Amino acid sequence: MNESSLTERGQISVPAALRKAMKLTTGERFRWERISDQELRVSIALKQPQGPMSVLGYARKLRTGPPRRTEAWMAELRASERED
C-alpha cells in the first residue's frame, strides 16, 4: 500500500509510484473531499485552459478606468494612423 505522512505545515507527498503511474507533474492541482471521519477522496482538478484565452484575467488587471467601447478604440487607432 502507498502511504505518506502529513508534515507540520499540512503538506502530503504523493508516493512516487502513483505520480509516475498517473503522470502527475509539478504544479498539478488536487480536489479533496471528506467522505467520512476516516476517509478522504482525492481527485485531480481539471487543468486551467492554456493559450490566448488564459491571459484574459491577467489583462483585466492592467486596464485602468472604466471599460472602453469599440468606437473609442477605433477612434484612437485611426488617430494614430493619421499621425504617421
MILO-178074 format. One record per atom (N, C-alpha, C): residue number from 0; residue in three letters; atom name; x, z negated, y. Coordinates in Angstrom, 1 decimal, padded with zeros to 4 digits, m for minus. Example, Ala and Ser with C-alpha at 12.3 -4.5 7.8 and 13.67 -1.06 7.14 Angstrom:
2
{0; 'ALA'; 'N'; {013.2; m007.8; m005.7}};
{0; 'ALA'; 'CA'; {012.3; m007.8; m004.5}};
{0; 'ALA'; 'C'; {013.2; m007.8; m003.3}};
{1; 'SER'; 'N'; {012.8; m007.1; m002.2}};
{1; 'SER'; 'CA'; {013.7; m007.1; m001.1}};
{1; 'SER'; 'C'; {012.9; m007.9; 000.0}};
end
This chain:
84
{0; 'MET'; 'N'; {000.8; 000.0; m001.2}};
{0; 'MET'; 'CA'; {000.0; 000.0; 000.0}};
{0; 'MET'; 'C'; {000.9; 000.0; 001.2}};
{1; 'ASN'; 'N'; {000.5; 000.7; 002.2}};
{1; 'ASN'; 'CA'; {001.2; 000.8; 003.5}};
{1; 'ASN'; 'C'; {000.8; m000.4; 004.4}};
{2; 'GLU'; 'N'; {001.7; m001.2; 004.9}};
{2; 'GLU'; 'CA'; {001.5; m002.3; 005.7}};
{2; 'GLU'; 'C'; {002.4; m002.3; 006.9}};
{3; 'SER'; 'N'; {001.9; m002.9; 008.0}};
{3; 'SER'; 'CA'; {002.7; m003.1; 009.2}};
{3; 'SER'; 'C'; {002.3; m004.4; 009.8}};
{4; 'SER'; 'N'; {003.1; m004.9; 010.8}};
{4; 'SER'; 'CA'; {002.9; m006.2; 011.4}};
{4; 'SER'; 'C'; {002.5; m006.0; 012.9}};
{5; 'LEU'; 'N'; {001.7; m006.9; 013.4}};
{5; 'LEU'; 'CA'; {001.4; m007.0; 014.8}};
{5; 'LEU'; 'C'; {002.4; m007.7; 015.6}};
{6; 'THR'; 'N'; {003.0; m007.1; 016.6}};
{6; 'THR'; 'CA'; {004.0; m007.7; 017.4}};
{6; 'THR'; 'C'; {003.4; m008.7; 018.5}};
{7; 'GLU'; 'N'; {004.2; m009.4; 019.2}};
{7; 'GLU'; 'CA'; {003.8; m010.3; 020.2}};
{7; 'GLU'; 'C'; {003.0; m009.6; 021.3}};
{8; 'ARG'; 'N'; {003.4; m008.3; 021.5}};
{8; 'ARG'; 'CA'; {002.8; m007.5; 022.6}};
{8; 'ARG'; 'C'; {001.5; m006.8; 022.1}};
{9; 'GLY'; 'N'; {001.1; m007.0; 020.9}};
{9; 'GLY'; 'CA'; {m000.1; m006.4; 020.4}};
{9; 'GLY'; 'C'; {000.1; m005.0; 019.8}};
{10; 'GLN'; 'N'; {001.3; m004.6; 019.5}};
{10; 'GLN'; 'CA'; {001.7; m003.3; 019.0}};
{10; 'GLN'; 'C'; {001.7; m003.3; 017.5}};
{11; 'ILE'; 'N'; {001.3; m002.2; 016.9}};
{11; 'ILE'; 'CA'; {001.4; m002.0; 015.4}};
{11; 'ILE'; 'C'; {002.1; m000.6; 015.2}};
{12; 'SER'; 'N'; {003.0; m000.6; 014.2}};
{12; 'SER'; 'CA'; {003.6; 000.7; 013.9}};
{12; 'SER'; 'C'; {002.9; 001.3; 012.7}};
{13; 'VAL'; 'N'; {002.8; 002.6; 012.8}};
{13; 'VAL'; 'CA'; {002.1; 003.4; 011.7}};
{13; 'VAL'; 'C'; {003.3; 003.6; 010.7}};
{14; 'PRO'; 'N'; {003.1; 003.3; 009.4}};
{14; 'PRO'; 'CA'; {004.1; 003.5; 008.4}};
{14; 'PRO'; 'C'; {004.6; 004.9; 008.4}};
{15; 'ALA'; 'N'; {005.9; 005.1; 008.2}};
{15; 'ALA'; 'CA'; {006.5; 006.5; 008.2}};
{15; 'ALA'; 'C'; {005.8; 007.4; 007.2}};
{16; 'ALA'; 'N'; {005.5; 007.0; 006.1}};
{16; 'ALA'; 'CA'; {004.9; 007.9; 005.1}};
{16; 'ALA'; 'C'; {003.5; 008.4; 005.6}};
{17; 'LEU'; 'N'; {002.8; 007.6; 006.3}};
{17; 'LEU'; 'CA'; {001.5; 008.0; 006.8}};
{17; 'LEU'; 'C'; {001.7; 009.0; 008.0}};
{18; 'ARG'; 'N'; {002.7; 008.6; 008.9}};
{18; 'ARG'; 'CA'; {003.0; 009.5; 010.0}};
{18; 'ARG'; 'C'; {003.3; 010.9; 009.6}};
{19; 'LYS'; 'N'; {004.2; 011.0; 008.5}};
{19; 'LYS'; 'CA'; {004.6; 012.3; 008.0}};
{19; 'LYS'; 'C'; {003.5; 013.0; 007.4}};
{20; 'ALA'; 'N'; {002.7; 012.3; 006.6}};
{20; 'ALA'; 'CA'; {001.6; 013.0; 005.8}};
{20; 'ALA'; 'C'; {000.5; 013.5; 006.8}};
{21; 'MET'; 'N'; {000.3; 012.8; 007.9}};
{21; 'MET'; 'CA'; {m000.8; 013.2; 008.8}};
{21; 'MET'; 'C'; {m000.2; 014.0; 010.0}};
{22; 'LYS'; 'N'; {001.1; 014.2; 010.0}};
{22; 'LYS'; 'CA'; {001.8; 015.0; 011.0}};
{22; 'LYS'; 'C'; {001.5; 014.4; 012.4}};
{23; 'LEU'; 'N'; {001.7; 013.1; 012.5}};
{23; 'LEU'; 'CA'; {001.4; 012.4; 013.8}};
{23; 'LEU'; 'C'; {002.7; 012.6; 014.7}};
{24; 'THR'; 'N'; {002.5; 012.7; 016.0}};
{24; 'THR'; 'CA'; {003.6; 012.9; 016.9}};
{24; 'THR'; 'C'; {003.6; 011.8; 018.0}};
{25; 'THR'; 'N'; {004.7; 011.7; 018.7}};
{25; 'THR'; 'CA'; {004.8; 010.7; 019.8}};
{25; 'THR'; 'C'; {003.7; 011.0; 020.8}};
{26; 'GLY'; 'N'; {003.1; 009.9; 021.3}};
{26; 'GLY'; 'CA'; {002.0; 010.0; 022.3}};
{26; 'GLY'; 'C'; {000.6; 010.2; 021.7}};
{27; 'GLU'; 'N'; {000.5; 010.3; 020.4}};
{27; 'GLU'; 'CA'; {m000.8; 010.5; 019.7}};
{27; 'GLU'; 'C'; {m001.7; 009.3; 020.1}};
{28; 'ARG'; 'N'; {m002.9; 009.6; 020.3}};
{28; 'ARG'; 'CA'; {m003.9; 008.5; 020.7}};
{28; 'ARG'; 'C'; {m004.8; 008.2; 019.5}};
{29; 'PHE'; 'N'; {m005.2; 006.9; 019.4}};
{29; 'PHE'; 'CA'; {m006.0; 006.5; 018.3}};
{29; 'PHE'; 'C'; {m007.2; 005.8; 018.8}};
{30; 'ARG'; 'N'; {m008.3; 005.8; 018.1}};
{30; 'ARG'; 'CA'; {m009.5; 005.1; 018.4}};
{30; 'ARG'; 'C'; {m009.7; 004.0; 017.3}};
{31; 'TRP'; 'N'; {m010.0; 002.8; 017.8}};
{31; 'TRP'; 'CA'; {m010.1; 001.6; 017.0}};
{31; 'TRP'; 'C'; {m011.6; 001.2; 017.0}};
{32; 'GLU'; 'N'; {m012.1; 000.9; 015.8}};
{32; 'GLU'; 'CA'; {m013.5; 000.4; 015.6}};
{32; 'GLU'; 'C'; {m013.5; m000.8; 014.7}};
{33; 'ARG'; 'N'; {m014.2; m001.8; 015.2}};
{33; 'ARG'; 'CA'; {m014.3; m003.0; 014.4}};
{33; 'ARG'; 'C'; {m015.4; m002.8; 013.4}};
{34; 'ILE'; 'N'; {m015.1; m002.9; 012.1}};
{34; 'ILE'; 'CA'; {m016.1; m002.8; 011.0}};
{34; 'ILE'; 'C'; {m016.7; m004.1; 010.6}};
{35; 'SER'; 'N'; {m015.8; m005.1; 010.5}};
{35; 'SER'; 'CA'; {m016.3; m006.5; 010.1}};
{35; 'SER'; 'C'; {m015.2; m007.5; 010.6}};
{36; 'ASP'; 'N'; {m015.3; m008.7; 010.3}};
{36; 'ASP'; 'CA'; {m014.3; m009.7; 010.7}};
{36; 'ASP'; 'C'; {m012.9; m009.5; 010.1}};
{37; 'GLN'; 'N'; {m012.9; m008.7; 009.0}};
{37; 'GLN'; 'CA'; {m011.7; m008.5; 008.2}};
{37; 'GLN'; 'C'; {m011.3; m007.0; 008.1}};
{38; 'GLU'; 'N'; {m012.0; m006.1; 008.8}};
{38; 'GLU'; 'CA'; {m011.8; m004.7; 008.7}};
{38; 'GLU'; 'C'; {m011.9; m004.0; 010.0}};
{39; 'LEU'; 'N'; {m010.9; m003.1; 010.2}};
{39; 'LEU'; 'CA'; {m010.9; m002.2; 011.3}};
{39; 'LEU'; 'C'; {m010.8; m000.7; 010.8}};
{40; 'ARG'; 'N'; {m011.3; 000.2; 011.6}};
{40; 'ARG'; 'CA'; {m011.2; 001.6; 011.3}};
{40; 'ARG'; 'C'; {m010.4; 002.2; 012.4}};
{41; 'VAL'; 'N'; {m009.4; 003.0; 012.0}};
{41; 'VAL'; 'CA'; {m008.5; 003.7; 013.0}};
{41; 'VAL'; 'C'; {m008.7; 005.2; 012.8}};
{42; 'SER'; 'N'; {m009.0; 005.9; 013.8}};
{42; 'SER'; 'CA'; {m009.1; 007.4; 013.7}};
{42; 'SER'; 'C'; {m008.2; 008.0; 014.8}};
{43; 'ILE'; 'N'; {m007.8; 009.2; 014.6}};
{43; 'ILE'; 'CA'; {m007.0; 009.9; 015.6}};
{43; 'ILE'; 'C'; {m008.0; 010.5; 016.6}};
{44; 'ALA'; 'N'; {m007.7; 010.1; 017.9}};
{44; 'ALA'; 'CA'; {m008.6; 010.6; 019.0}};
{44; 'ALA'; 'C'; {m008.3; 012.1; 019.2}};
{45; 'LEU'; 'N'; {m009.3; 012.8; 019.7}};
{45; 'LEU'; 'CA'; {m009.2; 014.2; 019.9}};
{45; 'LEU'; 'C'; {m008.2; 014.4; 021.0}};
{46; 'LYS'; 'N'; {m007.4; 015.4; 020.9}};
{46; 'LYS'; 'CA'; {m006.3; 015.7; 021.9}};
{46; 'LYS'; 'C'; {m007.0; 016.3; 023.1}};
{47; 'GLN'; 'N'; {m006.3; 016.0; 024.3}};
{47; 'GLN'; 'CA'; {m006.8; 016.5; 025.5}};
{47; 'GLN'; 'C'; {m006.5; 017.9; 025.6}};
{48; 'PRO'; 'N'; {m007.3; 018.7; 026.3}};
{48; 'PRO'; 'CA'; {m007.1; 020.1; 026.5}};
{48; 'PRO'; 'C'; {m005.8; 020.4; 027.2}};
{49; 'GLN'; 'N'; {m005.1; 021.5; 026.7}};
{49; 'GLN'; 'CA'; {m003.9; 021.9; 027.3}};
{49; 'GLN'; 'C'; {m004.2; 023.2; 028.1}};
{50; 'GLY'; 'N'; {m003.2; 023.6; 028.9}};
{50; 'GLY'; 'CA'; {m003.4; 024.8; 029.6}};
{50; 'GLY'; 'C'; {m003.8; 024.6; 031.1}};
{51; 'PRO'; 'N'; {m004.3; 025.7; 031.7}};
{51; 'PRO'; 'CA'; {m004.6; 025.6; 033.1}};
{51; 'PRO'; 'C'; {m005.7; 024.6; 033.5}};
{52; 'MET'; 'N'; {m006.7; 024.5; 032.6}};
{52; 'MET'; 'CA'; {m007.8; 023.6; 032.9}};
{52; 'MET'; 'C'; {m007.4; 022.1; 032.8}};
{53; 'SER'; 'N'; {m006.3; 021.8; 032.2}};
{53; 'SER'; 'CA'; {m005.9; 020.4; 032.1}};
{53; 'SER'; 'C'; {m005.3; 019.8; 033.4}};
{54; 'VAL'; 'N'; {m005.0; 020.7; 034.4}};
{54; 'VAL'; 'CA'; {m004.5; 020.2; 035.6}};
{54; 'VAL'; 'C'; {m005.5; 019.9; 036.7}};
{55; 'LEU'; 'N'; {m006.8; 020.2; 036.4}};
{55; 'LEU'; 'CA'; {m007.8; 020.0; 037.4}};
{55; 'LEU'; 'C'; {m007.9; 018.6; 037.9}};
{56; 'GLY'; 'N'; {m007.8; 017.6; 037.1}};
{56; 'GLY'; 'CA'; {m007.9; 016.3; 037.6}};
{56; 'GLY'; 'C'; {m006.7; 015.9; 038.5}};
{57; 'TYR'; 'N'; {m005.5; 016.4; 038.1}};
{57; 'TYR'; 'CA'; {m004.3; 016.2; 038.9}};
{57; 'TYR'; 'C'; {m004.5; 016.9; 040.3}};
{58; 'ALA'; 'N'; {m005.0; 018.2; 040.3}};
{58; 'ALA'; 'CA'; {m005.1; 018.9; 041.5}};
{58; 'ALA'; 'C'; {m006.1; 018.2; 042.5}};
{59; 'ARG'; 'N'; {m007.1; 017.6; 042.0}};
{59; 'ARG'; 'CA'; {m008.0; 016.9; 042.9}};
{59; 'ARG'; 'C'; {m007.3; 015.8; 043.7}};
{60; 'LYS'; 'N'; {m006.3; 015.2; 043.1}};
{60; 'LYS'; 'CA'; {m005.6; 014.1; 043.8}};
{60; 'LYS'; 'C'; {m004.8; 014.6; 045.0}};
{61; 'LEU'; 'N'; {m004.4; 015.9; 044.9}};
{61; 'LEU'; 'CA'; {m003.6; 016.5; 046.0}};
{61; 'LEU'; 'C'; {m004.5; 016.9; 047.2}};
{62; 'ARG'; 'N'; {m005.8; 017.2; 046.9}};
{62; 'ARG'; 'CA'; {m006.6; 017.6; 048.0}};
{62; 'ARG'; 'C'; {m007.0; 016.5; 048.9}};
{63; 'THR'; 'N'; {m006.9; 016.7; 050.2}};
{63; 'THR'; 'CA'; {m007.3; 015.7; 051.2}};
{63; 'THR'; 'C'; {m008.5; 016.2; 051.9}};
{64; 'GLY'; 'N'; {m009.3; 015.3; 052.4}};
{64; 'GLY'; 'CA'; {m010.5; 015.6; 053.1}};
{64; 'GLY'; 'C'; {m011.6; 016.1; 052.2}};
{65; 'PRO'; 'N'; {m012.7; 016.5; 052.8}};
{65; 'PRO'; 'CA'; {m013.9; 016.9; 052.0}};
{65; 'PRO'; 'C'; {m013.6; 018.3; 051.4}};
{66; 'PRO'; 'N'; {m014.3; 018.6; 050.3}};
{66; 'PRO'; 'CA'; {m014.2; 019.9; 049.6}};
{66; 'PRO'; 'C'; {m014.4; 021.0; 050.6}};
{67; 'ARG'; 'N'; {m013.7; 022.1; 050.4}};
{67; 'ARG'; 'CA'; {m013.8; 023.3; 051.3}};
{67; 'ARG'; 'C'; {m014.7; 024.3; 050.6}};
{68; 'ARG'; 'N'; {m015.5; 025.0; 051.4}};
{68; 'ARG'; 'CA'; {m016.3; 026.1; 050.8}};
{68; 'ARG'; 'C'; {m015.4; 027.4; 050.7}};
{69; 'THR'; 'N'; {m015.9; 028.3; 049.9}};
{69; 'THR'; 'CA'; {m015.1; 029.5; 049.6}};
{69; 'THR'; 'C'; {m014.9; 030.3; 050.9}};
{70; 'GLU'; 'N'; {m015.9; 030.3; 051.8}};
{70; 'GLU'; 'CA'; {m015.8; 031.0; 053.0}};
{70; 'GLU'; 'C'; {m014.6; 030.5; 053.9}};
{71; 'ALA'; 'N'; {m014.4; 029.2; 053.9}};
{71; 'ALA'; 'CA'; {m013.3; 028.6; 054.6}};
{71; 'ALA'; 'C'; {m012.0; 029.1; 054.0}};
{72; 'TRP'; 'N'; {m011.9; 029.1; 052.7}};
{72; 'TRP'; 'CA'; {m010.6; 029.5; 052.1}};
{72; 'TRP'; 'C'; {m010.3; 031.0; 052.4}};
{73; 'MET'; 'N'; {m011.4; 031.8; 052.3}};
{73; 'MET'; 'CA'; {m011.2; 033.2; 052.6}};
{73; 'MET'; 'C'; {m010.8; 033.5; 054.0}};
{74; 'ALA'; 'N'; {m011.4; 032.8; 054.9}};
{74; 'ALA'; 'CA'; {m011.0; 032.9; 056.4}};
{74; 'ALA'; 'C'; {m009.5; 032.6; 056.6}};
{75; 'GLU'; 'N'; {m009.1; 031.5; 055.9}};
{75; 'GLU'; 'CA'; {m007.7; 031.1; 056.1}};
{75; 'GLU'; 'C'; {m006.8; 032.2; 055.5}};
{76; 'LEU'; 'N'; {m007.1; 032.7; 054.3}};
{76; 'LEU'; 'CA'; {m006.3; 033.7; 053.7}};
{76; 'LEU'; 'C'; {m006.2; 035.0; 054.5}};
{77; 'ARG'; 'N'; {m007.4; 035.4; 055.1}};
{77; 'ARG'; 'CA'; {m007.4; 036.6; 055.9}};
{77; 'ARG'; 'C'; {m006.6; 036.4; 057.2}};
{78; 'ALA'; 'N'; {m006.7; 035.2; 057.8}};
{78; 'ALA'; 'CA'; {m005.9; 034.9; 059.0}};
{78; 'ALA'; 'C'; {m004.4; 035.0; 058.7}};
{79; 'SER'; 'N'; {m004.0; 034.6; 057.6}};
{79; 'SER'; 'CA'; {m002.5; 034.6; 057.3}};
{79; 'SER'; 'C'; {m002.1; 036.1; 057.0}};
{80; 'GLU'; 'N'; {m003.0; 036.9; 056.4}};
{80; 'GLU'; 'CA'; {m002.7; 038.3; 056.2}};
{80; 'GLU'; 'C'; {m002.5; 039.0; 057.5}};
{81; 'ARG'; 'N'; {m003.3; 038.7; 058.6}};
{81; 'ARG'; 'CA'; {m003.1; 039.3; 059.9}};
{81; 'ARG'; 'C'; {m001.8; 038.9; 060.6}};
{82; 'GLU'; 'N'; {m001.3; 037.8; 060.3}};
{82; 'GLU'; 'CA'; {m000.1; 037.3; 060.9}};
{82; 'GLU'; 'C'; {001.1; 038.0; 060.4}};
{83; 'ASP'; 'N'; {001.1; 038.6; 059.1}};
{83; 'ASP'; 'CA'; {002.2; 039.2; 058.5}};
{83; 'ASP'; 'C'; {002.5; 040.6; 059.1}};
end
